[in-house]
Each structure stands twice: as C-alpha cells, then as structure tokens.
Amino acid sequence: MKLRHGNIAIQGIGTALPPHRLDQEDVAARLSDALGGQGDSARWARRIFKQSGVERRYTCEPNLLEAAGLCRYAVNGNPDGVPTTAERMLVYERESVPLARQAAERALADSGTNPSDITHLIAVSCTGQFLPGLDVALAKGLGMRPDVRRIPLTFLGCAAGLTGIRLARDIVEGEPTAVVLVVCVELCTLHIQPSDDRQALYATAFFGDGASACVVSGSGGGLFALGAGRTILFPDSEGEMAWKLGPTGFDLYLSAGIPRLIGQVVPPRLGEWLGGEARPGLWAIHPGGRGIVDALQTALDLSDEETSASRTVLRGYGNLSSATLLFVFQELRRKLESGALPRDPESASGVAIAFGPGVSAEMMKIAYVGETSELGREAPAALAHG
C-alpha cells in the first residue's frame, strides 16, 4: 500500500500521565471488598478485570487508591459521600490543564516547534467541561500568540483524537503555512460510579487518565505522513454507545455487541475505501477494549505483530478515550525505530482507526517517515512512563 501523502505529517508527539498508578489486580481486589456479600457482582467484577487486557492504568484522583471503605467512588454503602458532578468537574478543571500542557510541551519539543509558531490549536476532550476552556488555558499557559485560532472538540468520544488529526491535516492542506497543535486530555476515572451494575463495572475495569499531543504541518519530513481520512457512521447504532450526564458524573453505556458490530462493518468499508491498493502493513488501532482489537484482528486477518502496539498501550495504560491513539502512534514509532517492525515503504504504510459514539469510525491513511528535527531527536521518549 503506497500512501499519496504529499508532505503533510505529524512532526512530533508528546504524551503525559497523572502520578497515581492503578494496578489491575489491586483494583479488582479492592472492588471485590467493596461489593462485599454481593457474590454474583463480585464474581462478575473479577471476571471483567481478568479479561480486560489491562494490567495497569493511571488516575488523577488519589482517592481511587484508598481502601474500599474510604474510597468515595466505591460501593461502600454511603451514597452521601459519592462525589457529585460539580465536584468531579472541579477536579477535571484543576488536573486536566497541567496534564494537557505537559503533553503539548513534549510534542512541541519533539518537533522542534516554538509555541509562537502554532497557527491553530485543536483541544480535544470528552470527560469534562469548563469555561474559559482548555483551549484558552493552553494558549495562555504555552505562550501562544493571541491570534492563534482555537478549535475545541468536545464530547466526541474515543474517536476524537483521530478526528482532531484529520481536521489538522485538512487545515494544512487548505493553508500550507499552517502549523497545528492537537492536544487531547481525558480524565476517565473521574466518572467511575459506585455501582454493582455490569455496565458500570465494565467501564471501571479498563478506562484510565492521560493526555497526548502532536504537531501537524506541511514543512517536510516528520514522523508519520498523513493521507486521506474517512468517517463512517454505522447504521442504526445510536443505542450501542452513550454517555449521559448524571448527578454523580457521566453515566456510560457500552453495548456488549460493539466488538461484533465493528468486526462486521469495518472490513468491507475499509476494503471499499482502499480499493485495489496493497494491503496495509502498519496498523494504528484504537484499543477501545480487548474485544475490539480481537474482533478486528480476526475480521481483517491481522497478525499478532500488527496489533501488538495497540495491545501494549491497552495493557499499560487502559483506554484513555481520545488521547489513546497518539499513545499507539508513539508505540509504533518505538517499534519502528528499534527495528521491531520493518521500515520498508510497503510495510511502513498503513491505516489508523478509532471508534466513538454513533457508533462511528474514523480512518486515516498513514505512513512512517521517521524524520525529526535535531531537537526532536534529543527530546525524552514520552512513552517512558510506567
């Protein structure tokens, strides 16, 4: 598969994680304690955690590391102590900005870009809201020029990271001198619910917190060249994935049939889009859950190597919603630079895929270029956390 990409590319990537680590076995044990004598729920929780494909995650909320009786997000028999939506949004406002700024600073350093060079800022998040928003806070905190064009993308779910990258590419295509900074931050663990409902337990098992960012321009070189993008809205799927605003955060619903639906819809649509092009050699799949990666690996006949970057990110960080896909890009970069994946033109051209409410899919053609500035080569590896 050859990518007709021109010279629009991701020039640098940055990722960041909050300081508090959630080890999956420990969380499962504390959740079982919280569920107490509710045998069926406790067994279901242990099963979900064991099969999630996640080993550790990170959170901005230290209270989630407390014992079951002290954790305000756990089923501990004290409904009056559960954090309200207002309380959770205050934590989001306090914690999201520095985390997003850290990822943005790393992306700028990785690309050798000065904040004053940024013409467009795309700020992406679906786990919180405040005004003036994340875009204003980042523009001010990073020292961007006052006429930077700010574009907030909110409540678009896990696919929004790739939506932001697609939008950045479109901006540069129409305005070749543009330099776009895309910043995603998600604090998913703030919405853990004190419930023994299976949907609530499922979300508790694999969502984590984190931020990611990238610089997109047409200045030549770069890390990943960006080709054409495409979006798909699955037919009659509105009820499969939803977040509702509740008194204690956002109530998430994820249908158990989502992996099967993705496995059915994506392969034929992807085949139509690629037409007679050679089979992609590089796969950046958003690991929305182990079941999604499993379904696509089976339906697209992918090798373990081709899904290894997605599984590595899921295992080490969980699902970070919109921020996740740039973690996958960074892991692909590490594998390509280390020689763990082939770097010839055919093998290093591929597709990025992410999924969100609708149900919807974002797809984009990509190719590994692997050329960064001297400053970018000296920048610390952002995936060194954990």
C-alpha positions as CSV (number, residue, x, y, z in Angstrom):
1,M,0.0,0.0,0.0
2,K,1.6,3.3,-1.1
3,L,0.4,6.5,0.5
4,R,0.0,9.5,-1.7
5,H,0.6,11.9,1.2
6,G,2.3,15.0,-0.2
7,N,4.3,16.4,2.8
8,I,1.6,16.8,5.5
9,A,2.8,14.9,8.5
10,I,2.9,14.6,12.3
11,Q,6.1,16.3,13.2
12,G,6.3,15.5,16.8
13,I,4.3,13.6,19.5
14,G,4.0,14.0,23.3
15,T,2.2,12.0,26.0
16,A,1.7,12.5,29.7
17,L,0.2,10.6,32.6
18,P,-1.0,11.6,36.0
19,P,1.1,10.4,39.0
20,H,-1.2,7.8,40.6
21,R,-1.0,4.2,39.3
22,L,-3.8,1.7,39.4
23,D,-2.6,-1.9,39.3
24,Q,-5.4,-4.0,37.9
25,E,-5.1,-6.9,40.4
26,D,-5.1,-4.4,43.3
27,V,-8.2,-2.6,42.0
28,A,-10.0,-5.8,41.4
29,A,-9.3,-7.0,45.0
30,R,-10.5,-3.7,46.5
31,L,-13.6,-3.7,44.3
32,S,-14.4,-7.2,45.5
33,D,-14.1,-6.0,49.1
34,A,-16.4,-3.1,48.3
35,L,-19.0,-5.4,46.8
36,G,-18.9,-7.4,50.0
37,G,-21.5,-10.2,50.1
38,Q,-22.9,-9.5,46.6
39,G,-21.5,-12.7,45.3
40,D,-22.6,-12.5,41.7
41,S,-21.4,-9.0,41.2
42,A,-18.1,-9.7,42.9
43,R,-17.5,-12.7,40.6
44,W,-18.6,-10.7,37.5
45,A,-16.2,-7.9,38.5
46,R,-13.2,-10.3,38.9
47,R,-14.0,-11.8,35.5
48,I,-14.2,-8.4,33.8
49,F,-10.9,-7.3,35.3
50,K,-9.2,-10.5,34.4
51,Q,-10.3,-10.5,30.8
52,S,-9.9,-6.7,30.1
53,G,-6.4,-6.9,28.7
54,V,-5.3,-4.2,31.1
55,E,-2.5,-4.6,33.7
56,R,-2.2,-1.0,34.9
57,R,-3.7,2.4,34.4
58,Y,-3.2,5.9,35.8
59,T,-5.5,8.3,37.6
60,C,-5.6,11.9,38.6
61,E,-7.7,11.0,41.7
62,P,-5.6,9.7,44.7
63,N,-8.8,8.7,46.5
64,L,-9.2,5.8,44.0
65,L,-6.2,4.2,45.6
66,E,-7.8,4.1,49.0
67,A,-9.3,1.0,50.7
68,A,-12.9,0.2,49.7
69,G,-14.3,1.8,52.9
70,L,-12.5,5.1,52.3
71,C,-13.0,5.4,48.5
72,R,-15.7,7.8,47.6
73,Y,-16.1,6.2,44.2
74,A,-16.6,2.7,45.5
75,V,-19.8,0.8,46.6
76,N,-19.3,1.4,50.3
77,G,-22.9,1.9,51.5
78,N,-22.6,5.7,51.9
79,P,-24.3,7.3,48.9
80,D,-24.0,10.8,50.6
81,G,-20.2,10.6,50.2
82,V,-20.2,10.0,46.4
83,P,-18.6,12.9,44.6
84,T,-21.2,15.0,42.7
85,T,-20.8,16.0,39.1
86,A,-19.9,19.5,40.2
87,E,-17.1,18.1,42.4
88,R,-15.8,15.9,39.6
89,M,-15.7,18.9,37.2
90,L,-13.7,20.9,39.7
91,V,-11.1,18.1,39.8
92,Y,-11.2,18.0,36.0
93,E,-10.5,21.7,35.6
94,R,-7.7,21.5,38.2
95,E,-6.0,18.4,36.8
96,S,-6.7,18.5,33.0
97,V,-4.8,21.7,32.2
98,P,-1.3,20.8,33.6
99,L,-1.5,17.3,32.1
100,A,-2.5,18.6,28.7
101,R,0.2,21.2,28.9
102,Q,2.8,18.6,29.7
103,A,1.9,16.5,26.6
104,A,1.8,19.6,24.4
105,E,5.2,20.8,25.6
106,R,6.7,17.4,24.8
107,A,5.1,17.4,21.3
108,L,6.5,20.9,20.6
109,A,10.0,19.8,21.8
110,D,9.8,16.6,19.8
111,S,9.1,18.6,16.6
112,G,11.4,21.5,17.4
113,T,8.4,23.9,17.2
114,N,8.1,27.1,19.2
115,P,4.7,27.8,20.7
116,S,4.6,31.1,18.8
117,D,4.8,29.2,15.5
118,I,1.5,27.5,16.2
119,T,-1.3,28.9,14.0
120,H,-4.1,26.6,15.1
121,L,-4.8,24.8,18.4
122,I,-7.3,21.9,18.5
123,A,-8.2,21.0,22.1
124,V,-9.9,17.6,22.5
125,S,-11.7,16.2,25.5
126,C,-15.0,14.4,26.4
127,T,-14.6,13.8,30.1
128,G,-15.1,17.3,31.4
129,Q,-16.1,20.9,30.6
130,F,-15.4,24.4,32.0
131,L,-15.2,27.9,30.6
132,P,-13.0,29.6,29.7
133,G,-12.0,26.3,28.3
134,L,-9.0,24.0,27.9
135,D,-8.1,25.8,24.6
136,V,-7.8,29.2,26.3
137,A,-5.8,27.8,29.3
138,L,-3.4,26.0,26.9
139,A,-2.9,29.0,24.6
140,K,-2.1,31.2,27.6
141,G,0.0,28.6,29.5
142,L,2.1,27.7,26.5
143,G,2.7,31.3,25.5
144,M,1.0,31.1,22.1
145,R,0.3,34.2,20.1
146,P,-3.0,35.9,20.8
147,D,-4.3,35.3,17.3
148,V,-3.9,31.6,17.4
149,R,-7.0,30.0,16.0
150,R,-8.6,27.8,18.7
151,I,-10.9,24.9,17.9
152,P,-12.3,22.9,20.8
153,L,-13.6,19.4,20.0
154,T,-15.8,18.2,22.9
155,F,-17.8,15.1,23.7
156,L,-16.9,13.2,20.5
157,G,-15.6,10.2,22.5
158,C,-12.7,7.9,21.8
159,A,-12.6,8.7,18.0
160,A,-12.0,12.4,18.7
161,G,-8.2,12.1,18.8
162,L,-8.1,10.9,15.2
163,T,-10.9,13.4,14.3
164,G,-8.5,16.2,15.6
165,I,-5.6,14.8,13.5
166,R,-7.9,14.6,10.4
167,L,-9.0,18.2,11.0
168,A,-5.4,19.3,11.4
169,R,-4.5,17.7,8.1
170,D,-7.4,19.4,6.3
171,I,-6.3,22.8,7.7
172,V,-2.8,22.3,6.5
173,E,-4.0,21.1,3.1
174,G,-6.0,24.3,2.7
175,E,-3.5,26.6,4.3
176,P,0.0,25.2,3.6
177,T,1.8,27.5,6.0
178,A,-0.3,26.4,8.9
179,V,1.2,24.7,11.9
180,V,-1.4,22.9,14.0
181,L,-1.1,21.6,17.6
182,V,-3.6,18.9,18.5
183,V,-4.0,18.3,22.3
184,C,-6.1,15.5,23.8
185,V,-6.7,15.1,27.5
186,E,-9.1,12.7,29.2
187,L,-9.7,12.0,32.9
188,C,-12.0,9.0,32.5
189,T,-11.5,7.7,36.0
190,L,-13.4,10.7,37.4
191,H,-16.6,9.1,36.2
192,I,-16.2,5.8,38.0
193,Q,-19.6,5.0,39.5
194,P,-20.3,3.4,42.9
195,S,-22.5,0.7,41.3
196,D,-22.6,-3.0,41.0
197,D,-24.3,-2.7,37.6
198,R,-22.4,-4.7,35.0
199,Q,-22.1,-1.7,32.7
200,A,-20.6,0.4,35.4
201,L,-18.2,-2.4,36.4
202,Y,-17.1,-2.8,32.8
203,A,-16.2,0.9,32.5
204,T,-14.4,0.7,35.8
205,A,-12.2,-2.2,34.5
206,F,-10.3,-0.5,31.7
207,F,-10.6,3.3,31.5
208,G,-7.6,5.4,32.5
209,D,-6.4,9.0,32.5
210,G,-3.8,10.6,30.3
211,A,-3.0,13.3,27.7
212,S,-1.4,13.3,24.3
213,A,-0.5,15.8,21.7
214,C,1.0,16.2,18.2
215,V,2.2,18.9,15.9
216,V,1.0,18.7,12.3
217,S,2.4,20.7,9.4
218,G,3.5,20.5,5.8
219,S,7.1,21.6,6.5
220,G,8.6,18.4,5.1
221,G,9.9,15.3,6.9
222,G,8.1,14.4,10.0
223,L,7.3,11.2,11.8
224,F,4.0,9.9,10.3
225,A,2.8,11.2,6.9
226,L,-1.0,11.8,6.9
227,G,-3.0,10.8,3.9
228,A,-6.8,10.8,3.2
229,G,-9.2,10.4,6.0
230,R,-12.7,8.9,6.1
231,T,-15.5,8.7,8.6
232,I,-18.2,6.1,8.9
233,L,-21.5,6.3,10.8
234,F,-22.7,2.8,11.5
235,P,-26.4,2.2,10.6
236,D,-28.9,2.0,13.4
237,S,-26.3,2.0,16.1
238,E,-27.2,5.0,18.2
239,G,-28.1,3.0,21.2
240,E,-24.8,1.0,21.3
241,M,-22.6,3.6,23.0
242,A,-23.8,6.6,25.1
243,W,-22.8,8.9,27.9
244,K,-25.5,10.6,29.9
245,L,-24.9,13.5,32.4
246,G,-25.9,12.3,35.8
247,P,-25.8,13.7,39.4
248,T,-22.6,11.9,40.1
249,G,-20.6,12.3,36.8
250,F,-21.2,10.8,33.4
251,D,-23.1,7.5,33.1
252,L,-21.5,5.4,30.4
253,Y,-23.3,2.7,28.4
254,L,-21.3,0.4,26.2
255,S,-23.2,-2.4,24.4
256,A,-21.6,-5.8,24.7
257,G,-22.2,-6.1,20.9
258,I,-19.9,-3.3,19.9
259,P,-16.9,-5.5,19.0
260,R,-19.0,-7.8,16.9
261,L,-20.6,-4.7,15.2
262,I,-17.1,-3.3,14.4
263,G,-15.9,-6.6,13.1
264,Q,-18.9,-6.7,10.7
265,V,-19.0,-3.1,9.5
266,V,-15.3,-2.0,9.3
267,P,-13.7,-4.6,7.0
268,P,-16.0,-4.2,4.0
269,R,-16.0,-0.4,4.3
270,L,-12.2,-0.4,4.7
271,G,-11.9,-2.6,1.6
272,E,-14.1,-0.3,-0.5
273,W,-12.1,2.7,0.6
274,L,-8.7,1.1,-0.1
275,G,-9.9,-0.3,-3.4
276,G,-7.1,-2.1,-5.2
277,E,-4.3,-0.8,-3.0
278,A,-1.9,-3.2,-1.4
279,R,-2.7,-4.5,2.0
280,P,-1.7,-2.1,4.8
281,G,1.4,-3.1,6.7
282,L,1.1,-0.7,9.6
283,W,-2.0,-0.6,11.9
284,A,-2.7,2.0,14.5
285,I,-5.9,0.6,16.0
286,H,-7.6,2.4,19.0
287,P,-7.7,-0.2,21.7
288,G,-11.2,0.7,23.0
289,G,-11.2,-2.7,24.7
290,R,-9.6,-6.1,24.2
291,G,-12.7,-7.3,22.4
292,I,-12.4,-4.6,19.8
293,V,-8.8,-5.4,19.0
294,D,-9.7,-9.1,18.9
295,A,-12.6,-8.6,16.6
296,L,-10.6,-6.5,14.1
297,Q,-7.6,-8.9,14.2
298,T,-9.9,-11.8,13.3
299,A,-12.0,-9.9,10.7
300,L,-9.0,-8.3,9.0
301,D,-6.8,-11.4,9.4
302,L,-4.1,-9.4,11.2
303,S,-1.0,-10.9,12.8
304,D,-0.2,-10.6,16.5
305,E,2.7,-8.3,15.4
306,E,0.3,-6.0,13.6
307,T,-1.9,-5.5,16.7
308,S,0.9,-5.5,19.2
309,A,1.2,-1.7,19.5
310,S,-2.5,-1.4,20.4
311,R,-2.4,-4.3,22.9
312,T,0.8,-2.8,24.5
313,V,-1.0,0.5,25.1
314,L,-4.1,-1.1,26.4
315,R,-2.1,-3.3,28.8
316,G,0.0,-0.4,30.1
317,Y,-2.5,2.5,30.2
318,G,-6.0,1.2,29.6
319,N,-8.4,3.1,27.3
320,L,-7.6,6.8,27.5
321,S,-10.5,7.7,25.2
322,S,-9.5,10.4,22.7
323,A,-5.9,10.5,24.0
324,T,-5.2,6.8,23.3
325,L,-4.4,6.8,19.6
326,L,-1.4,9.0,19.9
327,F,0.0,6.6,22.5
328,V,-0.4,3.9,19.8
329,F,1.4,6.1,17.3
330,Q,4.2,6.6,19.8
331,E,4.4,2.8,20.4
332,L,4.5,2.2,16.7
333,R,7.3,4.7,16.4
334,R,9.3,3.0,19.1
335,K,8.9,-0.4,17.4
336,L,9.9,1.0,14.0
337,E,12.9,2.9,15.3
338,S,14.1,-0.2,17.3
339,G,13.7,-2.5,14.2
340,A,10.9,-4.5,15.8
341,L,8.8,-3.6,12.8
342,P,10.0,-3.4,9.2
343,R,10.6,0.1,7.8
344,D,10.4,-0.5,4.0
345,P,7.8,1.7,2.2
346,E,5.2,-1.0,1.8
347,S,5.4,-2.3,5.4
348,A,5.5,1.2,6.9
349,S,2.4,2.4,5.2
350,G,-0.9,1.7,6.8
351,V,-4.2,2.8,8.4
352,A,-5.2,4.4,11.7
353,I,-8.7,3.5,13.0
354,A,-10.6,4.8,16.1
355,F,-14.2,4.4,17.2
356,G,-16.7,6.7,19.0
357,P,-20.4,7.3,19.7
358,G,-22.8,6.9,16.9
359,V,-21.4,4.2,16.5
360,S,-18.8,5.9,14.3
361,A,-15.3,5.2,13.0
362,E,-12.5,7.5,12.0
363,M,-10.0,6.1,9.5
364,M,-6.9,7.7,8.0
365,K,-4.1,6.5,5.8
366,I,-0.6,6.9,7.4
367,A,3.0,6.2,6.5
368,Y,6.0,6.2,8.7
369,V,8.6,8.8,7.7
370,G,10.8,8.9,10.8
371,E,12.5,12.2,10.2
372,T,12.5,14.7,13.1
373,S,14.5,17.8,13.9
374,E,17.7,17.6,15.9
375,L,15.8,18.9,18.9
376,G,13.1,16.3,18.4
377,R,15.7,13.5,18.4
378,E,17.1,14.8,21.7
379,A,13.7,15.0,23.4
380,P,12.9,12.4,26.0
381,A,10.7,9.5,25.0
382,A,7.2,10.4,26.1
383,L,6.2,6.7,26.5
384,A,8.8,6.2,29.2
385,H,6.1,6.3,31.9
386,G,5.5,3.2,33.9
